[in-house]
Amino acid sequence: MNTLLTLKPLLALLPPLGLPLILSSCRSPNVREAWTFGAALTMFAVIASMLPAVWAGQCLEFTLVQVLPEVSIAFRVDALGLLFALVSSSLWIVTSLYSVGYMRGLNEHSQTRYYSFFALSLAAAAGVAFSANLLTLYLFYEMLSFATYPLVTHHQDQEARSSGRKYLLYILGASIGLVLPAMLIVFHLSGTLDFTAGGILAGKAGTGQVTVLLVMLIFGFAKAAVMPLHSWLPAAMVAPTPVSALLHAVAVVKVGVFSVLRVITGIFGTGLLAELNLGTMVAAIAAVTIVAASLIALSQDGLKRRLAFSTIGQLSYIVLGAALLSPSGLTGAMLHIAMHAFGKITLFFCAGAIFVATGKKYISEMKGIGWRMPLTMGAFFIGALSVIGLPPCGGFISKWHLVLGTLEADQIVFLWVILFSSLLNAAYFLPIVYQAFFCHPEESLFERQVQEAPRWCIVPPLFTAAVSVILFFHPQPFLHLARMATRHILGGF
């Protein structure tokens, strides 16, 4: 792969850091939100401009600071990083639009602070996407933790503060207690922290050391919400719905699974994990999380909590796909980052629109809502189909590759895990749609005066639902980038 030295990876991080412009416009909401949209559009434009070079087989690099002779804070744009950055930057634009309708519709306080930390969070997510080594990834990972804390605690009541403490305890406790020492051990053993296609530990660590380091890094990146380090995620649902969408679809949890993908493929290497049969261990951990989270989701009456446990399970599909160490498994894992993002953010947008329009947040209170909010619940149905993995939505494409990955790896038990969990996905989503549209008129809990939420709470979920359908027929550029990344990781297949 050819290397191109350029400032573009750094420039992609700068637009969201224009916080002084957002802060200086606190007395003029229209100007403040214009700066937010400007930053989001500029960030997306810079990231999209790197597509032709990456498609041509080039790797864009930039070194910011040389910390030690062997360690630097550096950026590298490859196919995997660009895939994640495209997802997060494009959905930031949509989420910013939705935030206008939601935050104004509920007359939320501290909106300037909200937009500022939202922008900072997306800068951190892009930093993770373009990290060239484990140190750079770790620094931006921690930056994201601190940037999202004020968003989780936005309401500043007792419940929000309690959830914020739990959020930091899990996220920071795991990263400082597990990832940091693991990173130091990796550097001691290998002399480098650079992400390399074949890994950097082959021949430099014994089976026991590799196993311990792998467990430390899988659980240390607690944003991936692998059980039992998952309960911070449902607790974070006290945040405003656009923040929940950020947490579950765009930045936080996807940073967690992206980090796991990076260490599996760039620190350990698929060859070493296959040789030591450690991929099966990681896949088993992911499978337990998938099934357990899906079962718990079935019992949740709170709509956002059901979506939260759904997210926990869906994230582990990505971990499972990577742990299969097969071409289709890796491709499906990377592709699921994008497909799940568009489906799940649609569901959260719809949950927020329902709350803005009706004040309802429990599923048992939503009988008959489909006839009062048909656009919202229609979009919800499409988002649910995508997350379940049914056509004609993009989630089918990523799950199809994951299923093929289990066959390529000769891991039939994980094939059944994916199929069974998909049935559970349908069991906790489709009844919501059914009771919204098909309950008897006398069972409806909504009066005629109930109507759709404000326009800017409706347009974003309709857009992301439409994209979920489009991705079924035209999964590019995400599928092409995923296949490119897989070829690079496996050395051709």
C-alpha positions in Angstrom: 0.0 0.0 0.0 1.4 3.4 -1.0 1.9 6.0 1.6 1.0 9.7 1.1 2.0 12.3 3.6 -0.7 14.9 3.9 -2.3 17.3 6.4 -5.8 16.0 5.6 -6.1 13.6 8.6 -5.4 16.5 10.9 -7.7 18.9 9.0 -10.6 16.4 9.4 -10.3 17.0 13.2 -10.3 20.7 13.2 -13.8 21.8 12.1 -15.5 20.3 15.2 -12.9 22.1 17.4 -14.3 25.5 16.3 -15.9 25.7 19.8 -15.2 29.4 20.2 -17.5 30.2 17.3 -20.3 28.1 18.9 -19.7 29.5 22.3 -19.6 33.1 21.1 -23.1 32.6 19.5 -24.8 31.6 22.7 -27.3 34.5 22.5 -28.2 33.8 18.9 -29.4 30.2 18.5 -29.7 30.5 14.7 -26.1 31.6 14.4 -24.9 29.0 16.9 -26.6 26.2 14.9 -25.3 27.6 11.6 -21.8 27.2 13.0 -22.6 23.6 14.1 -23.9 22.7 10.6 -20.9 24.5 9.0 -18.5 22.4 11.1 -20.3 19.2 10.4 -20.5 19.8 6.6 -16.8 20.9 6.5 -15.7 17.8 8.4 -17.7 15.5 6.1 -16.3 17.2 3.0 -12.7 16.8 4.2 -13.2 13.1 5.0 -15.0 12.4 1.8 -12.2 14.1 -0.2 -9.9 11.3 1.0 -12.0 8.6 -0.6 -10.4 8.7 -4.1 -6.9 8.3 -2.7 -7.9 5.4 -0.4 -9.8 3.7 -3.2 -6.6 4.0 -5.3 -4.7 2.0 -2.7 -3.0 4.9 -0.9 -2.6 5.3 2.8 -2.7 8.9 4.1 -0.4 9.6 7.0 0.5 12.5 9.2 2.7 12.6 12.3 1.8 15.3 14.9 4.3 14.7 17.7 7.1 12.3 18.1 6.8 11.3 21.8 9.6 8.8 21.9 11.9 7.5 19.1 9.5 4.5 18.7 6.2 6.2 19.6 4.4 9.1 18.1 1.0 10.7 18.1 0.2 10.0 14.5 -2.7 9.6 12.1 -3.2 7.2 9.2 -6.2 7.0 7.0 -6.9 3.5 5.6 -10.1 1.8 4.4 -11.3 0.7 7.8 -10.7 4.1 9.4 -12.3 5.9 6.5 -15.4 3.7 6.7 -15.9 4.6 10.3 -15.2 8.3 9.8 -17.6 8.5 6.9 -20.4 7.0 9.0 -19.8 9.3 12.0 -19.3 12.5 10.1 -22.3 12.0 7.8 -24.6 11.1 10.7 -23.3 14.2 12.7 -25.0 16.3 10.0 -28.3 14.5 10.4 -28.1 14.4 14.2 -27.4 18.2 14.2 -30.6 18.8 12.2 -32.6 16.5 14.5 -31.1 18.3 17.6 -32.6 21.6 16.4 -36.1 20.1 16.4 -35.7 18.1 19.6 -33.9 20.6 21.8 -36.1 23.5 20.7 -39.2 21.4 20.8 -38.6 20.6 24.5 -37.1 24.0 25.2 -34.0 22.3 26.7 -31.6 24.3 28.8 -27.9 24.8 28.2 -28.1 24.2 24.4 -24.9 26.0 23.7 -23.0 23.6 26.0 -24.8 20.7 24.4 -23.7 21.7 20.8 -20.1 22.4 22.0 -19.5 19.0 23.6 -21.3 17.3 20.7 -18.8 18.8 18.3 -15.9 17.9 20.6 -17.2 14.3 20.7 -17.2 14.0 17.0 -13.6 15.3 16.8 -12.5 12.6 19.2 -14.3 9.9 17.2 -12.5 11.0 14.1 -9.3 11.0 16.0 -9.9 7.3 16.9 -10.8 6.5 13.3 -7.6 7.9 12.0 -5.2 6.8 14.7 -2.0 5.2 13.4 -1.1 3.5 16.7 -2.5 2.3 20.0 -1.2 5.4 21.9 -3.0 7.9 19.6 -6.2 5.8 19.7 -6.0 5.6 23.5 -5.7 9.4 23.9 -8.7 10.2 21.6 -10.7 7.4 23.2 -10.2 9.1 26.6 -11.0 12.5 25.1 -14.3 11.1 23.9 -15.1 9.8 27.4 -14.7 13.2 28.9 -16.4 15.0 26.1 -19.5 12.9 26.3 -19.8 13.0 30.1 -21.5 16.5 30.1 -23.9 15.2 27.4 -24.9 12.2 29.6 -25.5 14.4 32.6 -27.2 17.2 30.6 -30.3 17.3 32.7 -28.2 17.8 35.8 -30.7 16.1 38.2 -29.9 13.3 40.6 -30.6 10.5 38.1 -28.4 12.2 35.5 -25.5 12.7 37.9 -25.7 9.1 39.2 -25.7 7.8 35.6 -22.8 10.0 34.7 -20.7 8.6 37.6 -21.5 5.1 36.5 -20.6 6.0 32.9 -17.2 7.3 33.9 -16.6 4.5 36.4 -17.1 1.8 33.7 -15.5 3.7 30.8 -12.5 5.3 32.5 -12.1 2.5 35.1 -11.8 -0.1 32.3 -9.5 1.9 30.1 -7.1 3.0 32.8 -7.2 -0.3 34.7 -6.9 -2.6 31.6 -6.1 -0.8 28.4 -3.3 1.4 29.8 -1.3 -1.4 31.4 -1.9 -3.7 28.4 -0.5 -1.0 26.1 2.6 -0.7 28.2 3.1 -4.5 28.1 2.6 -4.6 24.4 5.2 -1.9 23.9 7.6 -3.7 26.3 7.2 -6.9 24.3 7.2 -5.6 20.7 9.0 -2.2 20.9 6.2 -0.5 19.0 2.5 0.4 19.2 1.9 0.8 15.5 -1.1 -0.9 13.9 0.2 -3.4 11.5 -1.8 -5.8 9.2 -0.1 -8.9 10.5 0.0 -7.7 14.1 3.1 -6.9 16.2 3.1 -9.7 18.8 3.8 -12.8 16.7 7.0 -14.5 18.0 7.3 -11.9 20.8 4.9 -13.2 23.4 3.8 -16.6 24.7 0.3 -18.1 24.6 -0.4 -17.0 28.2 0.7 -13.5 27.6 -1.3 -13.1 24.4 -4.4 -14.5 26.1 -4.2 -12.1 29.0 -3.5 -9.1 26.8 -6.4 -10.0 24.5 -8.8 -10.3 27.4 -7.5 -7.0 28.9 -8.0 -5.1 25.7 -11.4 -6.7 24.8 -12.9 -5.7 28.2 -10.8 -2.6 28.6 -12.5 -0.9 25.7 -15.7 -0.9 27.7 -17.5 1.4 25.1 -17.9 -1.9 23.2 -20.3 -2.9 26.0 -19.2 -6.5 26.1 -20.9 -8.2 29.1 -20.4 -7.8 32.0 -19.1 -4.3 31.3 -22.3 -3.1 29.7 -24.6 -1.6 32.3 -23.3 1.9 31.8 -25.1 2.0 28.5 -28.7 1.6 29.7 -27.9 4.0 32.5 -26.8 6.6 30.0 -30.3 6.7 28.6 -31.2 9.5 30.9 -29.5 11.8 28.4 -31.6 13.7 25.7 -32.5 11.5 22.7 -30.0 13.1 20.3 -27.3 12.2 22.8 -28.6 8.6 23.0 -28.4 8.5 19.2 -24.8 9.7 19.4 -24.0 7.1 22.0 -25.6 4.2 20.3 -25.2 4.8 16.6 -22.5 7.3 15.8 -19.7 7.8 18.1 -19.3 6.2 21.6 -20.2 2.5 21.2 -18.9 2.4 17.6 -15.6 3.8 18.9 -15.6 0.8 21.3 -16.0 -1.9 18.7 -13.8 0.0 16.3 -11.0 -0.1 18.9 -11.6 -3.8 19.4 -11.3 -4.4 15.6 -8.1 -2.4 15.5 -6.4 -4.4 18.3 -7.6 -7.8 16.9 -6.3 -7.0 13.4 -3.5 -4.5 14.0 -1.9 -5.5 17.4 -2.5 -9.3 17.6 -3.1 -10.1 14.0 -5.5 -12.7 12.6 -2.7 -15.2 12.0 -1.5 -15.3 15.6 -5.1 -15.5 17.0 -5.9 -18.4 14.6 -2.7 -20.2 15.5 -3.5 -20.0 19.2 -7.2 -20.6 18.6 -8.1 -17.4 20.6 -10.6 -16.2 18.0 -13.0 -18.8 19.2 -12.7 -17.5 22.8 -13.5 -14.0 21.8 -16.4 -15.2 19.6 -17.8 -17.1 22.5 -17.7 -14.0 24.7 -19.5 -12.0 22.0 -22.1 -14.8 21.5 -23.0 -14.8 25.2 -23.5 -11.0 25.0 -25.6 -11.2 21.9 -28.0 -13.7 23.3 -28.2 -12.4 26.8 -28.7 -8.7 25.7 -31.5 -9.8 23.3 -33.3 -11.8 26.0 -33.1 -8.8 28.4 -34.4 -6.5 25.7 -37.5 -8.5 25.5 -38.5 -7.6 29.0 -37.9 -3.9 28.8 -41.0 -1.6 28.7 -39.0 1.6 28.3 -38.5 2.2 24.6 -35.0 3.7 25.0 -33.9 0.9 27.4 -35.1 -1.7 24.9 -33.1 0.0 22.2 -30.1 0.2 24.6 -30.0 -3.6 25.2 -30.6 -4.1 21.5 -27.4 -2.0 20.9 -25.4 -4.1 23.4 -26.3 -7.2 21.4 -25.7 -5.6 18.0 -22.2 -4.4 19.0 -21.2 -7.9 19.8 -22.1 -9.0 16.2 -19.2 -6.8 15.2 -16.8 -8.4 17.8 -18.1 -11.8 16.7 -17.4 -11.1 13.0 -13.9 -10.0 13.8 -13.2 -13.0 16.0 -14.2 -15.4 13.2 -11.0 -14.4 11.5 -12.5 -15.2 8.1 -12.8 -12.9 5.1 -16.5 -12.6 5.1 -16.6 -12.4 8.9 -14.3 -9.4 8.9 -16.1 -7.8 6.0 -19.4 -8.3 7.8 -18.1 -6.9 11.1 -16.8 -3.7 9.4 -20.0 -3.3 7.3 -22.2 -3.7 10.4 -20.6 -0.6 11.8 -22.4 1.4 9.0 -25.6 -0.6 8.6 -26.4 -0.8 12.3 -25.6 3.0 12.6 -28.2 4.0 10.1 -30.8 1.6 11.4 -30.3 2.3 15.1 -30.1 6.0 14.8 -33.5 5.9 12.9 -35.0 4.0 15.9 -33.7 6.6 18.4 -34.8 9.5 16.3 -38.3 8.0 16.3 -38.2 7.4 20.1 -37.4 11.1 20.5 -40.1 12.2 18.1 -42.6 10.2 20.1 -41.5 11.8 23.3 -41.6 15.3 21.9 -45.1 14.8 20.4 -46.7 12.8 23.2 -44.4 12.8 26.3 -44.6 8.9 26.2 -41.5 6.8 26.7 -43.0 3.4 27.6 -43.9 0.8 24.9 -47.1 -0.1 26.8 -48.3 3.5 26.4 -48.0 3.4 22.6 -51.0 1.4 21.4 -52.5 2.9 18.4 -49.8 5.6 17.9 -49.2 4.5 14.3 -52.4 6.1 13.2 -51.5 9.4 14.8 -47.8 9.4 13.9 -47.6 7.3 10.7 -44.4 8.9 9.4 -42.6 8.3 12.6 -43.7 4.7 13.1 -43.2 3.9 9.4 -39.6 5.0 9.8 -39.4 3.0 13.0 -40.5 -0.1 11.1 -37.8 0.4 8.5 -35.1 0.9 11.2 -36.3 -2.2 13.0 -36.1 -4.3 9.8 -32.5 -3.1 9.3 -31.4 -4.0 12.8 -33.2 -7.4 12.6 -31.4 -8.0 9.3 -34.3 -8.3 7.0 -34.6 -7.0 3.4 -35.0 -4.5 1.9 -32.6 -2.8 4.4 -28.9 -2.6 4.7 -28.7 -4.7 7.9 -29.4 -7.7 5.7 -26.1 -7.2 3.8 -23.9 -7.1 6.9 -25.6 -10.0 8.6 -25.4 -12.0 5.3 -21.6 -11.6 5.4 -21.5 -12.5 9.1 -23.4 -15.7 8.3 -21.0 -16.5 5.4 -18.1 -15.8 7.8 -19.3 -18.5 10.2 -19.4 -21.0 7.3 -15.9 -20.0 6.1 -14.6 -20.4 9.6 -16.4 -23.7 10.1 -18.1 -22.4 13.2 -21.7 -23.6 12.8 -22.5 -22.9 16.5 -22.0 -19.2 15.9 -24.2 -19.4 12.8 -27.0 -20.6 15.0 -26.3 -17.8 17.5 -26.7 -15.2 14.7 -29.9 -16.8 13.5 -31.4 -17.2 16.9 -30.6 -13.7 18.0 -32.1 -12.3 14.8 -35.3 -14.0 15.8 -35.1 -12.4 19.2 -34.5 -9.1 17.5 -37.8 -9.5 15.6 -39.5 -10.6 18.9 -38.7 -7.3 20.6 -39.2 -4.9 17.7 -42.1 -6.2 15.6 -44.7 -6.2 18.5 -44.0 -2.5 18.9 -45.0 -1.9 15.3 -47.9 -4.3 15.5 -49.5 -2.6 18.5 -48.9 0.8 16.9 -50.9 0.0 13.8 -53.0 -3.0 14.4 -54.6 -2.7 17.8 -58.4 -2.3 18.0 -59.7 1.3 17.9 -61.0 1.0 21.4 -57.6 -0.1 22.7 -55.8 3.0 21.2 -54.4 5.3 23.9 -54.2 8.3 21.7 -56.7 11.1 21.1 -57.2 12.7 17.7 -55.3 15.8 18.6 -52.0 13.8 18.8 -50.0 14.5 15.7 -46.4 14.2 14.3 -43.6 15.9 16.1 -42.1 19.2 14.7 -40.7 19.0 11.2 -37.0 18.7 12.2 -37.8 15.8 14.4 -39.4 14.0 11.4 -37.1 14.7 8.5 -34.0 13.1 10.0 -35.5 9.7 10.7 -37.2 9.6 7.3 -33.9 10.4 5.7 -31.9 7.7 7.7 -34.7 5.2 7.1 -34.5 5.9 3.3 -30.7 5.5 3.5 -31.1 2.1 5.2 -33.2 1.0 2.2 -30.8 2.4 -0.3 -27.9 0.6 1.3 -29.6 -2.7 0.6 -29.5 -2.0 -3.1 -26.3 0.1 -3.2 -24.1 -0.7 -0.2 -21.2 1.2 -1.6 -18.9 2.9 -0.6 -19.0 1.0 2.7 -18.9 -2.5 1.2 -16.0 -1.6 -1.0 -14.0 -0.1 1.9 -14.8 -3.1 4.1 -13.5 -5.5 1.4 -10.4 -3.4 0.9 -9.6 -3.4 4.6 -10.2 -7.2 4.8 -7.8 -7.8 1.9 -5.2 -5.6 3.5 -5.6 -7.4 6.9 -5.5 -10.9 5.5 -2.9 -10.2 2.8 -5.3 -10.9 -0.1 -8.0 -13.5 -0.3 
